[in-house]
Amino acid sequence: MSDVLVVDGLDVTFDRHRVLADLSLRVRAGEILGVIGETGSGKTTLARAVVGAAPVRAGRITFDGTDLTALRGPALRAWRRTGQVQYVFQDPLRALDPQHTVARIVAEGLTVAGVLDRTAIDAKVTAALVQVGLDPALADRLPGQISGGQRQRVLLARAVALDPRLLLCDEPVSALDASNRNHVLRLLADLRDRAGVTVVVISHDLSSLAGIADRVAVLYGGRLVEQGPIERVLSEPRHPYTALLTASAPSVRREHPIPARALRPAPEHTPAAAFGAGACPYAPRCPFATPACVTAPPTTGDAWQVACHHAGAWRAQLAAGAR
Ligand SMILES: Nc1ncnc2c1ncn2[C@@H]1O[C@H](COP(=O)(O)OP(=O)(O)OP(=O)(O)O)[C@@H](O)[C@H]1O
């Protein structure tokens, strides 16, 4: 599978706060990539940068060969009108205009694109509502008159109506109950399987991702710490932070489970102050950190990447300590 989205050395800075630092990742055509990491790790900022809604200070984002970071003015507007990349917001209530009917919301992108006539747009809206499992009779309702799960699907319908090639979904299921969650996750898998849509799912819930994603990218402190095939990453994580995430997610299957307490530093661990700005961002929380970690680790590997000076050694160290 070829890479359709390539993020290379991305830096995003808000008010001198470096939110993404030298971040590189690849999304392959027709896959679901899960992006995981704790609050503030930069997941939303990454998606916003892809759709041109975050201040990119350095680096490049390429979609199918087009350098999105170089687009400005009319070229950027023309690119957006194609609808090829759609970002589905985290918070449906804030993302939906309370005064607009569901039909108008779902038609928004199609109306802006200005390619189809009214009848064709109406047909597309109905098809999109059905595709996301919504009754087309909801078309005349306002966002305040439907449930949270339905609002989440309206956001998806608005994106799907544009036949996107890449869908970026920000916490698409975090506000949903179990049955709505499963429906939305199945829908994303269907879009991949039947329509060949490439999907990036941002989530802090590993178990939701484990069921549908092909690969996973793990962010910590605005940096990529690990990226690879999801089953292998979850069962044999190479980065201590990924290991901690999997240890804290009981539903995720692991071959050699490591207790979470073994992945947290002992109280006598080197104080955070010993690691300066150029250090591995995880070092202050890492039980395996050594003086080598005062420099940020390079990313190694190809299909399965990790950024840790001790990626090859910490497991053995853990096993030796346990004996
Ligand atoms: N517009 C902004 N102005 C200033 N700081 C921002 C802005 N957007 C994000 N940040 C900061 O960037 C950091 C990363 O935020 P981001 O929303 O990308 O993280 P996240 O991993 O998506 O978190 P969450 O899981 O809570 O959504 C945070 O420290 C946040 O405060």
The ligand as a Gaussian input file, in Angstrom:
#p B3LYP/6-31G(d) Opt

LIG

0 1
 N       -5.218000      27.388000      19.681000
 C       -4.360000      27.094000      20.656000
 N       -3.690000      28.062000      21.312000
 C       -2.794000      27.767000      22.295000
 N       -2.493000      26.519000      22.696000
 C       -3.121000      25.504000      22.082000
 C       -4.080000      25.732000      21.032000
 N       -4.537000      24.521000      20.607000
 C       -3.899000      23.590000      21.360000
 N       -3.061000      24.173000      22.237000
 C       -2.196000      23.454000      23.212000
 O       -1.540000      22.425000      22.532000
 C       -1.399000      21.268000      23.343000
 C       -1.919000      20.056000      22.591000
 O       -3.323000      20.186000      22.415000
 P       -4.172000      19.160000      21.559000
 O       -5.601000      19.593000      21.649000
 O       -3.576000      19.006000      20.221000
 O       -3.957000      17.817000      22.387000
 P       -4.780000      16.479000      22.343000
 O       -3.769000      15.397000      22.420000
 O       -5.696000      16.473000      21.184000
 O       -5.601000      16.548000      23.682000
 P       -7.120000      16.069000      23.987000
 O       -7.058000      14.566000      24.076000
 O       -7.402000      16.706000      25.313000
 O       -7.985000      16.571000      22.878000
 C       -2.130000      21.572000      24.635000
 O       -1.156000      21.931000      25.603000
 C       -3.013000      22.736000      24.283000
 O       -3.226000      23.560000      25.403000

